Amino acid sequence: MSKPVAWLTRWEVFLLIVLIVTLVCGSQASRYFLTTSNLSIALAGMMPVAIVALSMTLIIITGEIDISVGSIIGLCASAMAVCLEQGLPVEVAMLAGVAVGMLAGFINGAIVVFGALPSLVVTIGTLALYRGMAQIALKERGVSNFPEWYQDIGFGTVAGTPIPWSLTIFLPMSALFAIYLHKTHWGRALFAIGNNREAARFSGIGVKRAILGVFVASGIMSSLAAIVLTAYLASARSDTAIGLELPVITAVVLGGVNIFGGAGTLVGVFIALLVLAFVQNALGLAGVTPEEQQIVTGVVLVATLIVFGSSAVLKNARASLGRLRPRG
Amino acid sequence: MPWPARFDGRLLRLQELRLLLALGIIGLAVALREPRFLGAANLEQVALSATLVCIVAVGEALVIIARQVDLSVGAIVATSAFVSAEWLERNPEGSLVFVLLIGCGVGLAMGAGNALLVALFRIPAIIATLGTLAIYRGGVIVYAGGRQISATVLPDSYGHIADIHILGIPLLVWLATLLTIAVGAAARFTRTGRNLYSLGSNPEGARLAGINEPGHIALVFVLSGLLCGLVGVLWGARFGTVDAVLAPDLNLQAISAVVVGGVSIFGGSGTVYGAAIGAVIFAVLQNGVQLLGINQFWLQAVVGTAILVTVFLYSFFARRTERIQREQRRSRPEPARLAARPDAGI
């Protein structure tokens, strides 16, 4: 295959086409869809998921998974709420939230690395544990006495422009993650670990440190998402972000990252996040309920993978036809 | 010989006995603090709350043994419960057998949907069932439209299913026990059952040995769906009220029970019995937290800690067994003719 054709068959290009189709359909569905204020709202609503999806991409490329991100967000939100209840300034609460997130991610990574345990099981355990700690800390209380500027992080836009404040957190972060993953040798190492952990170890890659690192990154990004989400909801509760891991993993997988590790790009995840944000927004404008949106999201996920998988089915069919064909 | 090795020697090598021991210790600890735990009424409540998760965990155990995972179980249970209860609401004179068939049919169809995606389209199970989780759950919520079907509009005979006792033990408990034993025996003694273990421990090798991989994978997903359909019908009978959002985290409960029950998340080892005991352990923990007057907010943290502690212990035991076996191999020289064969190391 010549080079431009190979480029055209890339997953990211396919996603880009899906994105354009979404934008066209959306503009047909409602005349408010392509207004700047609506696009700004669509992006702001997606930001908590988008921020966590960055670190989740790294984790899945490494061949691990972190189911506990929603619970880490809940724990960070509780930590911030407790700080605010103690009368501490909101800046200190935010720092405490980030520290708690980092610690939670470190604990995940440490158990996975030093216990040599499967991350799926470990993070199912910490999913319950962190949510439980959030509930113990905050019970049924909710804290919502945030200052005005803090709530702007979730809803407000940069003065005079339609750009949501949360996007100014996400964009630099995504640039940072993309450079780390695709332009540094540490990023290449993550792909190597995801492809063949043993070989990566023998070629001198610090596998344990790398895995610990991506889990800590996941904790930190979850705490940032907690800040954005509590600002967006204007309240911090222990049940914040229950089930957030599902849209995050959906976005990462839709972005073309191999669930078994070793392949994927942040550009793909980026486009997939845009697709999901605009699909949900367009459906919302068309009067579709959140539950029906959930069905559509599921169908989009499964359908894109059938497109992926059907190529494998065809390949298999061709292979078995080849076997049936008489030789010589 | 130091005592742990000897103590570990025979019976305790059986994982299920270790689990029963753990269950006994937890039960004893709760009973010592709160004797009411051992009351017949309380034990019956514990058993009843374990049964529904237990049946789902049995199906999930087969799925995980075959190196797959089914995240959509809670959504299937909710759909089956709602659809069958709604039919019963419209046909109060209808036969309960038919309700059971409807529920199981719904579960079967949804399990077949999962099977299609994983076995035919080769989508990794964790993603395929993540997608169907969204589709099924969204579907039943849209279908139900926020409606709740309560016991008052359902015929009494439906709710009575949960009250039937045989030899003093609730019918549901009998059902769960028999199902566990039947599925466990099938996994242990039938060719299909052994094939599931082969597929789980070495898919490539199993394929080369001529095992029909897509067929077996389809089978476990259909079975899991069928069991979820059954649980949906029982759910309505036990709790009376049915809505579209019931059992929101049943998938995590079932997977936790399976993992704590000693089934490797990477497939190929563990038993259905272990998963069933795992479900009972969580029911006892939940009941214990309630009985001991511990704040209910602690429950999640206790459950999470229990999962982490068990996986730690499993990995500890597995590594020790490996070390002991390695040392035994080293101390016992291999027979010369075996060592001389080129494939002796395999």
Interface residues (C-beta under 8 A of the other chain):
Chain A: I111 G115 A116 L117 P118 L120 V121 V122 I124 G125 T126 L127 A128 L129 Y130 R131 G132 M133 Q135 I136 K139 L246 I249 T250 V253 I259 F260 T289 E291 E292 Q293 Q294 I295 T297 G298 V299 L301 V302 L305 I306 F308 G309 S310 A312 V313
Chain B: L117 L120 F121 R122 I123 P124 I126 I127 A128 L130 G131 T132 L133 A134 I135 R137 G138 G139 I141 V142 L252 I255 S256 V259 I265 F266 N295 F297 W298 L299 Q300 A301 V302 V303 G304 T305 I307 L308 V311 F312 S315
